[in-house]
Amino acid sequence: MLDFDNLEGYRDADTYDLLNDLSEVESKFYFDLAVQQGGPILDVACGTGRFTIPLAERGFDITGLDITPEMLELAKKKAERLNVSVNWVHADARQFDLSCQYRFIFTTGNSFQHFLDRASVDGLLGSVHRHLEEDGVFAFETRNPNISLLKTDENIEKDAGSWTDNYGYHCSSTYRRSYDHITQLEHYIFTNRRWKEVSKVVETVEPFALRYFFPQELESLLFYNGFELEEMYGNFDMSPFQADSPLMVCVCRKRQK
């Protein structure tokens, strides 16, 4: 579908970890669900363990699964430093078999939008369904598609931020974006710059894509993959979902046959 590696931006796990703090409201939402459901817990697309590790610190029996080796390597180091136990698994979320089931499965960080076509989404949901206990909960969030916003400022260069990395390099990034209504993909072109001396700036160009799902489409995808959508919130504060909500925060269970 794409002619580039859509995971390339996640190879630099240190920078991802530096720039992606877990917000308090997001953390509370998933932590409360974990307390309600109990373990064992599976964090799909766990990345650097930004939420897997805090749950492990609170004593939950938790497994973190991710496809990117660099992210898992950093997650393992962080867990070791904190002396917490996590079962880390390197696997593709679209096709994995852990030979066990979980009370609570979640994927956060808008990871759901990385599954760009129906086969990928079906693969993810099928894998989750197989690993979820009959009365277990699957939760995730995805950005709410607002067409007027998605079609605004297309192909205009914008600032994506600047920072200093763990090696003392100055870094900055800009991007251009566009939305393809047919594929429902938002395409980005990032231009990343890294330097210690202004005369020696290294510049790289990195394409990236995200999938958007519409509310009724999302509910249908869940239904036909064996889930009942119990709740759809508009944000992690559990506010009602509305047309202008930033997110679709979903809480699902296995559909009763």
Secondary structure, 3 states (H helix, E strand, C coil): CCCCCCCHHHCCHHHHHHHCCCCHHHHHHHHHHHHHHCCCEEEECCCCCCCHHHHHHCCCCEEEEECCHHHHHHHHHHHHHHCCCCEEEECCCCCCCCCCCEEEEEECCCHHHHCCCHHHHHHHHHHHHHHEEEEEEEEEEEECCCHHHHCCCCCCCEEEEEEECCCCCEEEEEEEEEEECCCCEEEEEEEEEEECCCCCCEEEEEEEEEECCCHHHHHHHHHHCCEEEEEEECCCCCCECCCCCCEEEEEEEECCC
